[in-house]
């Protein structure tokens, strides 16, 4: 149940970040993922891996947005008329 909740929260957070970027709002700085807990069981390890994947997803969306916005400022259209 905890893993499903964490997954749903991660998906909702990613959607919030996408909406913030779409609206031109800044995205808050991300906190680094905590290190793997020694002696963690398989479910704890899976939860930690899911959290790292979530952070990577958000970072990729933010980076893609930054690349798109900087490329958009440099794009030019040339029209050739005969």
Secondary structure, DSSP 8 states (H G I E B T S, - for coil): -HHHHHHHHHHHHHHHHHHHHHTT-------------TT--HHHHHHHHHHHHHHHHHHHHHHHHHHHHHHHHH--------
